């Protein structure tokens, strides 16, 4: 498989002369070595590490430590605001001009409670808090997902450009088996990177909460569900690399060109989705970016469609619909499956000699 170059060094590319058919495991191992040796892969990982270090410096200098004195001032400010809101609510309840047929909750709103006003809203410094922890968890997932798109596209696009696929097929003529080995190696590498990125970010976020923010355990009101929700979000963020890398690989295999693949992806994101959204709002959750939002966010994607009549208010109000995490994930996989299977079918039938 590896062959020997004239200089005496072993090459990572398949030999051009026919040999015995390799096992699937050997195909995967050779592809793993090829991926690790690619300069573009090393450069992308290096850029990711550099971005992490720069982001770490920005976070460390932007956020400030929340001392007990800061929390005490914020608690006093929250209590004062809460008392004012409660006084206004009581005035609303006793307002003689309040229509008797109008529900209290509609006219005065919900009764203010401490559960509705978090102390962190009133701190007079800029802390790193639980919400920013979640937001940057999504940013890490999106960043690794884009890495998967680029690496998936270049891993097969470069082989089309250099015609190395012809040499591969001398060694393994079963085309679908060859593609499966390449995808297995690609997804394995990217999943490891995605999990490592989330683990590194988890440790970083914990340190930032302890040194530059408000620890979740000190939240007022308490947030006992935070760590469970964060773990689920990190799992979803890590798995996002699967559909993006499959899309990059499948599109590049269809077009035989990396640049064309990235161009098509850009046109779709900036043009096609905008047009579809304007034509029919019911298509919004079935677009790739909307499905990604539904996959990432706790509770899924909330969006509004055509107004419906509300008998309580006797008005036409926009109808709110919810696209769940599972539905978003299935749409992402559907995009990836259609492109990947379609490209594999064409790869099996096309003449690449």
TAPEKA-V123236 format. One record per run of one state. SS is the DSSP state (H for helix, E for strand, L for the rest). FROM is the first residue (numbers start at 1). LEN is the number of residues. If there is no record, write none. Layout:
# TAPEKA-V123236
((SS;FROM;LEN) (SS;FROM;LEN))
This chain:
# TAPEKA-V123236
((L;1;3) (E;4;1) (L;5;5) (E;10;1) (L;11;13) (H;24;14) (L;38;1) (H;39;24) (L;63;5) (H;68;26) (L;94;10) (H;104;4) (L;108;6) (H;114;3) (L;117;2) (H;119;4) (L;123;5) (E;128;1) (L;129;1) (H;130;33) (L;163;1) (H;164;8) (L;172;3) (H;175;38) (E;213;1) (L;214;2) (H;216;3) (L;219;7) (H;226;30) (L;256;2) (H;258;22) (L;280;1) (H;281;6) (L;287;1) (H;288;9) (L;297;4) (E;301;10) (L;311;4) (E;315;9) (L;324;1) (H;325;25) (L;350;4))
